[in-house]
Amino acid sequence: MLANTSSSTQQSTDSYKTMKEYSASAIPDLSGHMYPQLTHIWNDPEVLKAMSLDMPIVKFPAEVPEPKFPPLPICKPGESTTLYLAHMKVASAAWSQLEADWLATLEA
């Protein structure tokens, strides 16, 4: 038994635009508005004027202090982390001893 596909699943190529039918627009030159690297003197008005003449410069009537953030919390390792690190330290020491013995055997 053959099933006929419905017309809603068949895609016609008539509904697609060709490359020539799409309108092409020029890409604007953004080189004057993009800066290759950050500068640490964004608050210097003379530098801002030199960077872009059309950039508005906002002058604040009062000093705007940098926000003060609380210190980052110090996370102490949990019991499983401590056990894992102790195991790795012992395993590393054992591996170093095996390696030293192996090198001594090769040199003998």
C-alpha positions in Angstrom: 0.0 0.0 0.0 1.5 3.3 -1.0 0.8 6.5 0.9 0.4 9.7 -0.9 2.1 12.7 0.7 -0.1 15.6 1.4 0.5 18.9 -0.4 1.2 20.6 2.9 4.4 18.6 3.4 5.7 19.2 -0.1 7.8 22.3 -0.3 7.8 24.1 -3.6 10.8 25.9 -4.8 8.6 28.7 -5.9 8.3 30.0 -2.4 12.1 30.6 -2.0 13.8 33.7 -3.2 16.9 33.4 -5.3 20.1 35.2 -4.5 19.3 37.9 -7.0 15.9 38.6 -5.5 17.3 39.5 -2.1 18.1 43.2 -1.7 21.7 43.9 -0.9 22.7 46.7 1.4 26.1 48.1 2.1 27.7 47.3 5.4 28.5 50.6 7.2 32.1 51.3 8.1 32.3 50.8 11.9 36.0 51.3 12.3 35.6 54.8 13.7 33.3 53.5 16.5 35.1 50.4 17.6 38.2 50.3 19.7 40.7 47.4 19.5 41.4 47.2 23.2 40.1 48.7 26.4 41.7 51.7 27.9 42.0 52.4 31.6 41.4 56.1 31.2 37.7 56.2 30.2 37.1 59.0 32.8 39.6 61.4 31.2 37.5 63.9 29.1 40.4 64.8 26.8 40.9 61.1 25.9 37.2 60.7 25.3 37.1 63.8 23.0 40.0 62.4 21.0 38.4 59.0 20.7 35.2 60.2 19.2 33.9 63.7 18.6 30.3 62.7 18.4 30.4 60.9 21.8 28.4 62.8 24.4 30.4 63.4 27.6 28.4 63.3 30.8 29.7 65.3 33.7 28.4 64.3 37.1 27.7 67.0 39.6 29.1 65.0 42.5 32.0 62.5 42.9 30.9 59.0 42.0 32.8 56.6 44.2 33.7 53.1 43.0 31.4 50.5 44.6 32.8 48.7 47.5 32.1 45.0 47.5 32.5 42.7 50.5 35.5 40.3 50.4 34.9 37.0 48.7 34.0 34.2 51.1 36.8 31.8 51.9 35.5 28.3 51.2 37.1 25.6 53.4 37.4 22.3 51.7 34.9 19.7 52.8 35.8 16.3 54.3 35.6 14.5 51.0 37.9 17.0 49.3 40.4 16.8 52.2 40.4 13.0 52.0 40.9 13.1 48.2 43.8 15.5 48.4 45.4 13.4 51.1 45.0 10.3 49.0 46.4 12.1 45.9 49.4 13.3 48.0 50.2 9.7 49.1 49.6 8.3 45.6 51.9 11.0 44.2 54.6 10.2 46.7 54.3 6.4 46.0 54.5 7.0 42.3 57.6 9.2 42.7 59.2 6.4 44.8 58.4 3.8 42.1 59.8 6.1 39.4 63.0 6.6 41.4 63.4 2.9 41.9 62.8 2.2 38.2 65.3 4.8 37.2 67.9 3.4 39.6 67.3 -0.1 38.1 67.8 1.2 34.6 71.1 3.0 35.6 72.5 -0.1 37.4 
